[in-house]
Amino acid sequence: MDVYRKAEYAKQILENPVFAEIISKIEQDIILKWKGSIVKGSEYREELFKEYEALLRINKVINGIINDAIYAKQKEDEREALR
């Protein structure tokens, strides 16, 4: 699959309202658990932090795919301008 097709799929994922709702729900759940974690200790908070970092990584990877296509397009445009 080429970089542009992957970017289009990635954009569709980010713009999908169900995906956005899922991400928001998971984030809210993590935050609510964290707020109630004082009694459960630092190990539990560390696990919640890891969950939150994994959630952020999902968006980072999807945006990276989109950025790869933007970069590829810029490079193609530069090569085209040199012709």
Number of C-alpha atoms within 10 A of each C-alpha: 5 7 16 16 13 16 20 13 14 19 15 12 15 14 11 11 11 11 13 12 11 11 16 13 12 14 16 12 14 18 15 11 15 17 11 11 15 11 8 11 10 11 10 15 18 12 13 18 15 12 15 16 11 12 16 13 12 12 14 12 12 17 15 14 20 21 14 15 18 15 13 14 14 12 12 12 11 11 10 9 8 7 5
